[in-house]
Amino acid sequence: MSELHRTPLRDFHAAHGARLVDFAGWEMPVQYRSILEEHKAVRRAAGLFDVSHMGEVDVRGPEAGKFLNYLVTNDVAKLYPGRVLYSPMCYPSGGVVDDLLVTMRGPDDYFVCINAGNVAKDLAWIREQSSPFAVTITDRSDDYALLAVQGPRAAEIVQSLTGAKLGLVQYYHVTEGTVAGIHCLISRTGYTGEDGFELYHAAGDAVALAEAVLAAGAPRGLELAGLGARDSLRLEAGYPLYGHEITQDISPLTAGLGWTVKLHKGADFIGRDALVAEKKNGAVNKVVFFKTGDRRIVRAETPVLGENGTIVGRVLSGTLSPLLNESIGSALVTVAAASEALVVDIRGTKLNLHLVKPPFVELKKAPQ
């Protein structure tokens, strides 16, 4: 068994009582005190997450923008310095390689954040696709650590540690500055549905920054939060997770991410033909979100049954919503079945799936 990767904060987590688990080959904190309490802290005040396992890539050169616009489904041409773009990156089949954050730092200078479990695969794909373009691809994953401060008091907490005017930084925008004396790329992004910041910084500064944020945040209700709360928070917000709501077999259109697919952006992109055909002909399946009115968690891969008891799909993600106090989740079902009554069988008990349009709870969004 290969040795797990560790972020620069591994010992920090252990010292603060984290339960560490294998996540995508990384030894990561799944929880500290309680997933339930960490989740509620983020919704109520703030949480501090270590997401240093994410990958970072510099894309630079005279054709960097042109290349990225070919690589992803969203419209990179609309970026300007300081702007962040969320986008799937697709195969020619229309299935998803990964979903990314693309930040424009300056002319011919872009910064891409990729999912931890996909770093090697993504880098190989990006480099392969970049060969016809005047562009340089540099893996910076080992150079960076990444902290996420999320929740309605996140801006107040980070602002107490920086001279940067965070009130001027809108949602999906970045600025550069020092936080607790440490140089950071300060990005108003996150994966919880709440306002917050992701702080990209040198790996060697991670412990000092984490301790400073924790010290500033604890009196304001901030708690350390692990991957368990991160997953329940993102599912409450209706955000996709690669390998669940989006995969090489689930396209962005099937996943309900049509807003990220710019078929008419004036540039060809990988997967465009397949996605045009899917839009024209209609998809066979669709991703739906549900709640059950019951506390029993509906696990991924549980079969979804239609009105006549036949299998019409499968569950993609499931958790207990700490705020709703009931099971919520997502499923891939046939388009025809999505308008029927759907049920799952949990150890002999039939639970109705009540389809909802996420988010499941009211969220305190960042300024647009």
C-alpha positions in Angstrom: 0.0 0.0 0.0 1.5 3.3 -1.1 2.2 6.0 1.6 -0.4 8.7 1.8 0.4 12.2 0.8 0.4 14.8 3.6 -0.4 18.5 3.4 1.8 20.9 5.3 -0.9 21.0 8.0 -1.0 17.3 8.8 0.6 17.7 12.3 -1.5 20.8 12.9 -4.6 18.7 12.4 -3.4 15.9 14.7 -2.5 18.4 17.4 -6.1 19.8 17.2 -7.6 16.4 17.6 -8.6 15.6 14.0 -9.6 12.2 12.9 -7.4 11.6 9.8 -8.5 9.4 6.9 -7.4 8.5 3.4 -9.0 10.8 0.9 -7.9 10.5 -2.7 -4.5 9.3 -1.5 -4.1 12.1 1.0 -4.1 11.8 4.8 -6.8 14.4 5.6 -9.0 15.4 8.5 -12.6 14.1 8.1 -13.7 15.8 11.4 -12.4 17.4 14.6 -15.1 17.6 17.2 -18.2 16.7 15.3 -19.3 16.8 11.6 -22.7 18.1 12.7 -21.2 20.9 14.9 -18.6 21.9 12.3 -21.3 22.1 9.6 -23.5 24.3 11.8 -20.5 26.5 12.7 -20.0 27.3 9.0 -23.6 28.2 8.5 -23.7 30.2 11.7 -20.3 31.9 11.9 -17.3 30.3 10.1 -15.2 27.3 9.5 -11.5 26.8 8.6 -10.7 24.1 6.1 -7.4 22.7 4.9 -7.7 22.2 1.1 -4.0 22.1 0.4 -4.5 18.7 -1.4 -6.0 20.6 -4.3 -3.7 21.0 -7.4 -2.5 24.3 -8.8 -1.3 24.9 -12.4 0.2 27.9 -14.0 -0.9 28.4 -17.7 1.2 31.1 -19.3 2.1 32.2 -22.8 0.8 34.3 -25.8 -1.9 31.7 -26.5 -2.8 30.8 -22.8 -6.3 32.4 -23.0 -7.0 30.8 -26.4 -5.9 27.4 -25.2 -8.0 27.5 -22.0 -11.0 28.6 -24.0 -10.5 25.4 -26.1 -9.9 23.3 -23.0 -13.0 24.1 -21.0 -16.7 24.6 -21.7 -17.2 28.0 -20.1 -16.1 31.3 -21.8 -12.5 32.1 -20.7 -12.5 35.1 -23.1 -14.8 36.9 -20.7 -12.2 36.9 -18.0 -10.1 39.9 -17.0 -7.3 40.3 -14.4 -8.7 39.4 -11.0 -11.6 37.4 -12.2 -12.3 33.7 -11.5 -14.3 31.3 -13.7 -15.8 27.9 -12.8 -15.9 25.4 -15.6 -16.0 21.8 -16.5 -13.3 20.4 -18.7 -14.6 17.7 -21.0 -13.6 14.8 -23.1 -14.6 14.7 -26.8 -17.5 12.5 -25.7 -18.9 15.4 -23.5 -18.1 13.5 -20.3 -16.2 15.4 -17.7 -12.4 15.2 -17.1 -12.7 17.4 -14.1 -14.2 20.7 -12.9 -11.8 23.6 -12.5 -11.4 27.2 -11.3 -9.6 29.4 -13.8 -8.2 32.6 -12.5 -6.8 35.3 -14.8 -3.9 37.0 -13.1 -2.8 39.1 -16.0 -2.5 39.1 -19.8 -1.2 35.6 -20.9 -1.1 34.5 -17.2 -3.7 32.2 -15.8 -3.9 30.1 -12.6 -5.9 26.8 -12.6 -7.1 24.9 -9.5 -7.9 21.2 -10.0 -9.3 18.5 -7.8 -6.9 16.6 -5.6 -7.8 13.1 -6.8 -7.4 14.2 -10.4 -4.1 16.1 -10.4 -2.0 13.5 -12.3 -4.8 12.7 -14.8 -5.7 16.4 -15.3 -2.1 17.5 -15.8 -1.5 14.7 -18.4 -4.7 15.7 -20.2 -3.9 19.5 -20.1 -0.4 19.0 -21.4 -1.6 16.7 -24.2 -4.2 19.2 -25.4 -1.8 22.2 -25.1 0.7 20.9 -27.7 -0.6 22.9 -30.7 -0.6 26.2 -28.6 2.1 28.7 -27.6 1.6 28.0 -23.9 3.6 26.7 -20.9 2.0 24.4 -18.4 3.7 24.3 -14.9 2.5 22.1 -12.0 2.6 24.3 -8.9 0.8 21.9 -6.6 3.7 21.2 -4.2 4.4 25.0 -4.0 1.1 26.0 -2.6 -1.0 25.4 0.5 -4.7 26.4 0.5 -6.9 27.4 3.4 -10.6 28.1 3.0 -12.4 30.4 5.5 -16.1 30.0 5.0 -19.2 31.3 6.6 -21.1 34.6 7.3 -18.3 35.9 9.5 -15.5 34.8 7.2 -14.9 38.2 5.7 -14.8 39.8 9.1 -12.2 37.3 10.3 -9.9 37.5 7.3 -10.3 41.3 7.2 -8.9 41.5 10.8 -5.7 40.0 9.5 -5.1 41.9 6.3 -4.9 45.5 5.0 -6.5 44.4 1.7 -9.9 46.0 1.2 -12.0 42.8 1.1 -15.2 44.7 0.7 -14.0 45.6 -2.8 -13.5 41.9 -3.7 -16.6 40.5 -5.3 -17.7 36.9 -5.5 -15.4 34.9 -7.9 -12.8 37.6 -7.9 -9.3 37.6 -6.4 -6.8 40.1 -5.0 -3.2 39.7 -3.7 -2.1 40.8 -0.3 -0.7 39.7 3.0 -2.9 37.9 5.6 -1.3 37.7 9.0 1.9 38.9 7.3 1.9 36.1 4.8 1.6 36.8 1.1 -1.6 35.3 -0.3 -3.8 35.1 -3.4 -7.1 36.0 -1.7 -9.9 34.4 -3.7 -13.6 35.1 -2.8 -14.6 31.6 -3.7 -15.5 28.4 -1.8 -17.4 25.1 -1.7 -20.0 25.6 1.0 -22.5 28.0 -0.5 -21.5 30.6 2.1 -19.5 33.8 1.7 -15.8 33.2 2.3 -12.2 33.2 1.0 -9.7 30.7 -0.2 -6.1 31.7 0.6 -3.4 30.4 -1.7 0.0 30.8 -0.1 3.5 29.2 0.1 3.4 25.7 1.6 6.0 26.7 4.2 3.7 29.4 5.6 0.7 27.1 6.1 1.0 26.4 9.8 1.6 30.1 10.7 -1.4 31.2 8.6 -3.7 28.5 10.0 -2.8 29.4 13.6 -3.4 33.1 12.9 -6.8 32.5 11.3 -7.8 30.2 14.1 -6.8 32.7 16.8 -8.6 35.5 15.1 -11.7 33.4 14.3 -12.3 31.4 17.4 -13.7 34.4 19.4 -16.0 35.0 16.4 -17.3 31.5 16.4 -15.0 29.9 13.8 -14.3 26.2 14.2 -11.9 23.9 12.4 -13.8 21.9 9.9 -13.0 18.7 8.0 -14.0 16.8 4.9 -17.2 15.5 6.4 -18.6 18.9 6.9 -17.2 20.1 3.6 -19.3 17.3 1.9 -22.5 17.9 3.7 -22.2 21.7 3.2 -21.6 21.4 -0.6 -24.5 19.0 -1.0 -26.8 21.3 0.9 -25.7 24.0 -1.5 -26.3 21.7 -4.5 -22.7 21.8 -5.7 -21.4 18.9 -7.8 -18.5 16.7 -6.7 -16.4 15.0 -9.3 -16.9 11.3 -9.3 -20.5 11.8 -8.2 -22.7 14.4 -9.9 -20.1 14.8 -12.8 -18.0 12.0 -14.2 -16.6 10.8 -17.5 -20.1 9.4 -18.2 -22.2 12.3 -16.8 -21.9 15.5 -18.9 -22.4 19.0 -17.6 -25.7 19.2 -19.4 -27.0 16.0 -17.8 -25.7 17.3 -14.4 -27.7 20.5 -14.7 -24.6 22.7 -15.3 -25.8 24.0 -18.7 -24.9 27.5 -17.5 -21.3 26.5 -17.7 -21.5 25.3 -21.3 -21.1 28.1 -23.7 -21.9 26.5 -27.0 -21.9 29.8 -28.8 -18.9 31.5 -27.3 -17.3 32.0 -30.7 -14.6 29.3 -30.2 -14.5 25.6 -30.6 -13.8 23.5 -27.4 -13.3 19.9 -26.5 -16.6 18.1 -26.3 -18.6 20.8 -28.1 -19.9 18.5 -30.8 -21.2 15.9 -28.3 -22.8 18.6 -26.1 -24.4 20.3 -29.1 -25.9 16.9 -30.1 -27.0 16.2 -26.5 -28.8 19.6 -26.3 -30.4 19.0 -29.7 -31.5 15.4 -29.1 -32.1 15.5 -25.4 -30.3 13.5 -22.7 -31.4 10.1 -21.6 -30.7 10.8 -18.0 -30.6 13.8 -15.7 -29.2 14.6 -12.2 -31.8 15.4 -9.6 -31.6 16.5 -6.0 -33.9 15.1 -3.3 -34.8 15.0 0.3 -36.7 12.2 2.1 -38.3 13.5 5.3 -36.4 10.8 7.1 -33.1 10.8 8.9 -31.8 7.6 7.3 -28.9 8.4 4.9 -29.4 7.2 1.4 -26.0 6.0 0.3 -24.4 6.5 -3.1 -25.2 3.7 -5.6 -28.5 2.9 -3.9 -31.0 2.0 -6.8 -33.8 4.4 -7.4 -37.2 2.9 -8.2 -39.9 4.3 -10.4 -43.7 4.1 -10.0 -43.9 0.5 -11.1 -41.0 -0.7 -9.0 -38.4 -0.9 -11.8 -34.9 0.6 -11.4 -34.8 4.0 -13.1 -31.5 5.3 -11.8 -29.1 5.4 -8.9 -28.1 7.7 -6.0 -25.0 9.7 -6.6 -24.5 11.4 -3.2 -26.3 11.2 0.1 -26.0 12.7 3.6 -27.9 14.0 6.6 -28.6 17.7 6.4 -27.7 19.0 9.8 -30.0 22.1 9.3 -33.0 20.2 7.9 -32.4 17.2 10.1 -33.3 14.9 7.2 -31.6 12.9 4.5 -30.7 14.7 1.3 -28.9 13.7 -1.8 -28.6 13.5 -5.6 -29.4 10.8 -8.1 -29.0 10.1 -11.8 -32.4 9.0 -13.2 -34.0 8.7 -16.6 -35.5 11.9 -17.9 -38.9 10.2 -18.2 -38.7 9.0 -14.5 -37.8 12.4 -13.2 -41.5 13.5 -13.4 -42.7 10.3 -11.6 -42.9 9.3 -8.0 -39.4 8.0 -7.0 -38.5 5.8 -4.1 -35.5 4.0 -2.6 -35.4 0.9 -0.5 -33.4 1.3 2.7 -33.1 -2.1 4.4 -36.7 -3.0 3.6 -38.2 0.4 4.2 -39.4 2.4 1.1 -38.5 6.1 1.3 -40.0 8.6 -1.1 -37.6 11.0 -2.8 -39.1 14.5 -2.9 -37.3 16.3 -5.7 -36.1 19.8 -4.9 -34.1 22.5 -6.7 -31.0 23.3 -4.6 -29.9 24.9 -2.5 -31.7 23.0 0.2 -31.2 25.8 2.7 -31.0 29.6 2.6 -27.4 30.7 2.0 -25.7 34.0 2.9 -24.0 34.6 -0.4 -21.0 36.8 -1.1 -21.5 40.2 -2.7 -21.9 39.8 -6.4 
